Structures are given as C-alpha cells and as structure tokens.
Amino acid sequence: MPEKEIQNPKSKTQNRLDFYKITTEPLDVGAIARKIVPASCGAIVTLDGFVRQFTKGRETEYLVYEAYEPMALKEMEKLVARAHAEFEIENVGIVHRLGRLEIGETSVVISVAAPHRRAAFEACEWLIKELKRTVPIWKKEVYRGGETWIEGAN
C-alpha cells in the first residue's frame, strides 16, 4: 500500500516529522500521533475519525473506502504544505484507511503538533475539511436495504 514520509527541505526546521499514508491496515491512533511530536511543541491535536452507527437516520452496517491512490497521496502532500503555510505548526501526520470498515473502526487519523494548542486545533480542523474536499477518497455507506456513495464533507 502506498506510503510516503516526507521532509520539507525548504522548512525552517530540518527535523520536520511530517508524513501521510494510505493503508488497508487497522489504525493505531496513539502511535500515529506520537510519530510527529518534537520537543519544541507544547500541544498535539489528533482527530480520530471512525465509522458511526447512524447517519441521517439510517443505520449503517459498514463502510467501504476506495481511493485513486497516486493522486490521493499527491493531494495529501499539498495539504501538509498548505497547513504549514497557513498555521504556526511544526508537524503533520495524516493516515487514511481503505477497504471495508466496521462500526467503531478508525478510518482517518490527522495529528498536528504545534508550539501552542490554538494553531494545532485550527490546523487539524482545516485539514479534515480539506481532505474530504480535495483528496480522491470515496466512501460507500452500506445500510439495511441498500448502499450509497457519499461525497464531500460527511
């Protein structure tokens, strides 16, 4: 499965720990978050996006995630670069899982390390919104009696 760990040579900090990844393996939220924590930061904010049981009044049985992987990784790289340009942050980690996911399983983890918590919170929220908007990863919701491909910011 594609994975790319990046280091930004134009960065003020040569020890940048940014990474982004697509995988079919279960996600360990704590391990992902800890990969980006440098001594210079006072905060890390981590989003654990997982499969919920009910969406818009329908009971979900499971989700299926698919992606155009080469483009998804390129878009993730752009998001990491833009987050550094927009927010006072040190490091970003993004991991998205593909395949069939059951209720309660983690589908996406975004972690942001920053010297101060406000920037980490703001960057993390911006990253999940932009990931859903720009990265070619698609979600199929399977529920009793049918299934639906979900687009955009769900």
C-alpha positions as CSV (number, residue, x, y, z in Angstrom):
1,M,0.0,0.0,0.0
2,P,1.4,3.5,-0.8
3,E,3.1,5.4,1.9
4,K,5.2,8.4,1.9
5,E,7.1,10.0,4.7
6,I,8.3,13.5,3.7
7,Q,10.8,16.0,4.8
8,N,10.4,19.6,3.6
9,P,13.8,20.9,2.5
10,K,12.5,24.5,2.5
11,S,11.4,24.2,6.1
12,K,12.8,26.4,8.9
13,T,13.1,23.2,10.9
14,Q,15.2,20.5,9.2
15,N,13.9,17.9,11.6
16,R,10.3,18.0,10.4
17,L,8.4,14.8,11.0
18,D,5.6,15.2,8.5
19,F,4.1,12.1,7.0
20,Y,1.0,11.0,5.1
21,K,-0.1,7.5,4.3
22,I,-2.9,5.3,2.8
23,T,-3.3,1.8,4.2
24,T,-5.6,-1.1,4.5
25,E,-4.3,-2.0,8.0
26,P,-6.1,-1.0,11.2
27,L,-5.0,2.4,12.5
28,D,-3.3,2.9,15.9
29,V,-4.3,6.5,16.8
30,G,-1.7,6.9,19.6
31,A,1.2,5.5,17.5
32,I,0.3,7.8,14.6
33,A,0.1,10.9,16.9
34,R,3.4,10.1,18.6
35,K,5.3,10.0,15.3
36,I,5.1,13.8,15.0
37,V,5.9,15.0,18.5
38,P,9.1,17.1,18.7
39,A,10.5,18.6,21.9
40,S,9.7,22.1,20.6
41,C,6.0,21.6,20.8
42,G,3.6,22.2,23.6
43,A,0.5,20.7,22.0
44,I,-0.6,17.9,19.7
45,V,-4.2,17.7,18.4
46,T,-5.4,14.4,16.9
47,L,-8.6,13.7,15.1
48,D,-9.7,10.1,15.2
49,G,-12.4,9.7,12.6
50,F,-14.3,6.5,12.9
51,V,-17.3,4.6,11.5
52,R,-20.5,5.7,13.2
53,Q,-23.6,3.5,13.5
54,F,-26.2,6.1,12.4
55,T,-26.1,8.6,9.6
56,K,-29.0,10.8,8.7
57,G,-31.4,8.4,10.4
58,R,-30.2,5.3,8.7
59,E,-28.4,2.5,10.5
60,T,-25.0,1.8,8.9
61,E,-23.8,-1.8,8.7
62,Y,-20.3,-1.0,7.5
63,L,-18.4,1.4,5.2
64,V,-16.1,0.8,2.2
65,Y,-13.4,3.3,1.3
66,E,-11.7,3.4,-2.1
67,A,-9.1,5.9,-3.5
68,Y,-7.2,6.9,-6.5
69,E,-4.0,6.3,-4.6
70,P,-1.3,8.1,-6.6
71,M,-3.5,11.3,-6.8
72,A,-4.6,10.9,-3.1
73,L,-1.0,10.9,-1.9
74,K,-0.1,14.0,-4.1
75,E,-3.1,15.8,-2.7
76,M,-2.2,14.9,0.9
77,E,1.3,16.2,0.3
78,K,-0.2,19.5,-0.9
79,L,-2.4,19.7,2.2
80,V,0.6,19.2,4.5
81,A,2.5,22.0,2.7
82,R,-0.5,24.4,2.8
83,A,-1.1,23.7,6.5
84,H,2.5,24.8,7.2
85,A,2.0,27.9,5.2
86,E,-1.4,28.8,6.9
87,F,-0.8,27.8,10.5
88,E,2.0,28.1,13.1
89,I,2.6,24.4,13.3
90,E,5.6,22.1,13.4
91,N,4.5,18.7,12.1
92,V,1.5,16.9,10.5
93,G,0.6,13.3,10.2
94,I,-2.3,12.0,8.0
95,V,-3.3,8.4,7.6
96,H,-6.4,7.2,5.9
97,R,-7.6,3.6,5.8
98,L,-9.1,1.9,2.7
99,G,-11.3,-1.2,2.4
100,R,-14.2,-2.4,4.5
101,L,-14.5,-0.8,7.9
102,E,-16.9,-1.9,10.7
103,I,-18.8,0.3,13.2
104,G,-16.3,1.8,15.6
105,E,-13.2,1.3,13.4
106,T,-10.9,4.3,12.7
107,S,-10.9,5.4,9.1
108,V,-8.7,8.5,9.3
109,V,-6.2,10.0,11.7
110,I,-4.9,13.5,11.5
111,S,-2.4,14.8,14.0
112,V,-0.9,18.2,14.2
113,A,1.9,19.3,16.6
114,A,2.4,22.9,17.4
115,P,4.1,25.1,20.0
116,H,0.6,26.3,21.0
117,R,-2.7,24.5,21.1
118,R,-4.8,27.0,19.2
119,A,-2.8,26.6,16.0
120,A,-2.9,22.8,16.3
121,F,-6.7,22.8,16.7
122,E,-7.2,25.2,13.8
123,A,-4.9,23.3,11.5
124,C,-6.4,19.9,12.4
125,E,-9.9,21.2,11.7
126,W,-8.8,22.8,8.4
127,L,-7.0,19.6,7.3
128,I,-10.0,17.3,7.8
129,K,-12.3,19.6,5.9
130,E,-9.8,20.0,3.0
131,L,-9.0,16.3,3.0
132,K,-12.7,15.5,2.5
133,R,-13.0,18.2,-0.2
134,T,-9.9,17.6,-2.2
135,V,-8.4,14.1,-1.8
136,P,-9.8,11.4,-4.1
137,I,-11.0,9.0,-1.4
138,W,-14.6,7.8,-1.7
139,K,-16.9,6.3,0.9
140,K,-19.6,3.8,0.3
141,E,-22.2,3.5,3.2
142,V,-23.8,0.1,3.4
143,Y,-27.1,0.0,5.4
144,R,-30.0,-2.3,5.6
145,G,-31.8,-2.3,2.3
146,G,-29.1,-0.5,0.3
147,E,-25.9,1.4,-0.2
148,T,-24.9,4.9,-1.1
149,W,-21.6,6.5,-2.2
150,I,-21.1,9.6,-0.1
151,E,-19.4,12.7,-1.5
152,G,-17.8,15.7,0.2
153,A,-17.8,16.7,3.8
154,N,-19.7,13.9,5.5
